[in-house]
Structure formats: C-alpha cells, structure tokens
Amino acid sequence: MSETTPGRMPTTEAPLQAGNVLESLRMRYVESCPPDYEPGASVDIFYSSDEFWTKFERWLREAPDFYPASDKAFVESVVRVDGARAVNIGTYYPWAEIEWGARAAEWVGLDNNPHVVARARDVLARFPGHRVTLIEADVTEPLELAGGFDFVLDLSTFDHLDPRRFDVILDNYKRLSDRLVMAYDATRAPIVDYDFERCGFNARLNPATIAAMLEEVGYTIECHRPYAHEEYRSYILARL
Ligand SMILES: C[S@@+](CC[C@H](N)C(=O)[O-])C[C@H]1O[C@@H](n2cnc3c(N)ncnc32)[C@H](O)[C@@H]1O
C-alpha cells in the first residue's frame, strides 16, 4: 500500500493534544474508510481462519522471537500477576491464559469471535487447573461484566477495533479496572495509520497519539515503551 492510498495519512502533521484525540481519530477513520467497509466483519473473517490459527501455533512452538515473549516480559515488569484478578481483551490463541491462568486468582479471557472462543476452549481443556473463564462478548459495546479487576490487559486487540467506538471501548476498560496494560502496533507516521488490509483492519497509532488519547479519557501514563519489539510492537501502562 502506498503513502497516498486511503488509510495512509500524510506525514507532516503535529501530534494531537488531549481534548480532541478521540474525535480526530474518528473523523480520520470516516474520511479514509473505503465505501461499505466494516472493520468488525473483516477482522472476524481474518481471526476465524484455520490457516492463521495453525500458523500461530507453529510460531509459538518454533519462533523464539515471536512477540509473546516480549509481551510477557513487559506485563510482568509492570503488574503483579500472582493472585491477581485480570481480564484479557481479545484472547485469540490463548497463550496469555496458558501463561498466567494458574498464577492469577481469576482470569477472564474475552473475545467476540465464537470460532476463536471455541478453539481457545479446546486448547485450555489441557490445563484443567487454570482459573480461566472464557467469555464471548464484543468490547465495542458496553460490557455487562462486573468491575474490580486488578488490571485490564489488551495485547494488540485495540489495534483491530473500530475507531468510531474507541470511546465505548475505553469506557469499558475504565469500568473494569483502574489499570490498563496494553501492547499496540505503533507507527512512526504522525497521528495514525489506518490499514484496511492487514488482519482485516489495523489501526497503528503513533505513540504520542495513544498517550494523548488515554490522557484525554482520564488515565495517567505510568510506563511507555514504544517500538520495544521489532520496531512496531509497543507497550503502555496507564492508571486512572
Ligand atoms: C490481534 S488478536 C490479539 C490476540 C492476543 N491478545 C495476542 O496478543 O496474541 C485480536 C483478538 O481480538 C478479537 N477481537 C476482535 N474484535 C473484537 C471485539 N470487538 N471484541 C472482543 N474481541 C475482539 C479477535 O477475535 C482476536 O482474537
């Protein structure tokens, strides 16, 4: 995709300031979205594929540089998992549930995709001692899930969600916990890079944009590590 294709923003803009970030991201999405495109539908198709699931399993087994190792190091450096109550938004292959489900006091894995939830359930059946509950729910809608979690974990799920729903999603996160641990795909382009092809939809936010967006809705940024893994995967810890 070239820099002038819809979804690629010009590279000369100043960073957004807290106060108009969510609205700017929404407007940019509306301007660049191809006609009749539904990000949710495309993302669901992508994550329903058997082919990608099988590839992911192979990467977990065979690729030492695969991002979960880097995610694990970040999460463990900023929150205490042992004895915690945690909610993981967007499980896909449930490597996080496998990793932490026995150490947490309660681990909720949430995903909107019934194919993903069914496959994750099959995998987790091999770990009967894990304290994991899988829930099928759409995080772009107000969630009916009681709060009081020690942290919300969003490992690159936000990247695939509809920017017109970022406000609802962040309201959910704030209701669930006062701490948010995120991995996200960063762009060095100013503001944001909406890609309508990768994984069905991929919103790569500039690190300054994600920080300003979280501050706009009331978070304080406690730790931020842009481009920590392979020049794109980035990490942030935010607290209300
Ligand atoms: C990029 S994967 C992240 C998986 C995992 N956190 C990781 O880092 O390996 C995104 C996951 O979010 C799920 N997802 C997409 N849209 C969602 C939505 N609206 N509500 C809940 N989950 C969603 C997808 O089905 C997929 O399993």
The ligand as a Tripos MOL2 file, in Angstrom:
@<TRIPOS>MOLECULE
LIG
   27    29     1     0     0
SMALL
NO_CHARGES

@<TRIPOS>ATOM
      1 C1         -4.6080   -9.2740   17.4600 C.3       1 LIG1
      2 S1         -5.5830  -10.5290   18.2070 S.3       1 LIG1
      3 C2         -4.8850  -10.3630   19.8190 C.3       1 LIG1
      4 C3         -4.7240  -11.6940   20.4820 C.3       1 LIG1
      5 C4         -3.8710  -11.7240   21.7450 C.3       1 LIG1
      6 N1         -4.2260  -10.6610   22.6700 N.3       1 LIG1
      7 C5         -2.4200  -11.6620   21.3730 C.2       1 LIG1
      8 O1         -1.7860  -10.6260   21.5700 O.co2     1 LIG1
      9 O2         -1.9050  -12.6470   20.8670 O.co2     1 LIG1
     10 C6         -7.1480   -9.7680   18.3460 C.3       1 LIG1
     11 C7         -8.2160  -10.6400   19.0160 C.3       1 LIG1
     12 O3         -9.2950   -9.7550   19.3540 O.3       1 LIG1
     13 C8        -10.5210  -10.3470   18.9970 C.3       1 LIG1
     14 N2        -11.4760   -9.2710   18.7250 N.ar      1 LIG1
     15 C9        -11.6300   -8.5610   17.5740 C.ar      1 LIG1
     16 N3        -12.6420   -7.6930   17.6840 N.ar      1 LIG1
     17 C10       -13.1410   -7.8460   18.9380 C.ar      1 LIG1
     18 C11       -14.2150   -7.2280   19.6290 C.ar      1 LIG1
     19 N4        -14.9670   -6.3030   19.0590 N.pl3     1 LIG1
     20 N5        -14.4660   -7.6190   20.9010 N.ar      1 LIG1
     21 C12       -13.7020   -8.5880   21.5000 C.ar      1 LIG1
     22 N6        -12.6720   -9.2190   20.8770 N.ar      1 LIG1
     23 C13       -12.3920   -8.8430   19.6090 C.ar      1 LIG1
     24 C14       -10.2000  -11.1890   17.7650 C.3       1 LIG1
     25 O4        -11.1550  -12.2090   17.5820 O.3       1 LIG1
     26 C15        -8.8030  -11.7180   18.1060 C.3       1 LIG1
     27 O5         -8.8890  -12.9290   18.7900 O.3       1 LIG1
@<TRIPOS>BOND
     1     1     2 1
     2     2     3 1
     3     2    10 1
     4     3     4 1
     5     4     5 1
     6     5     6 1
     7     5     7 1
     8     7     8 2
     9     7     9 1
    10    10    11 1
    11    11    12 1
    12    11    26 1
    13    12    13 1
    14    13    14 1
    15    13    24 1
    16    14    15 ar
    17    14    23 ar
    18    15    16 ar
    19    16    17 ar
    20    17    18 ar
    21    17    23 ar
    22    18    19 1
    23    18    20 ar
    24    20    21 ar
    25    21    22 ar
    26    22    23 ar
    27    24    25 1
    28    24    26 1
    29    26    27 1
@<TRIPOS>SUBSTRUCTURE
     1 LIG1         1 GROUP 0 **** ****
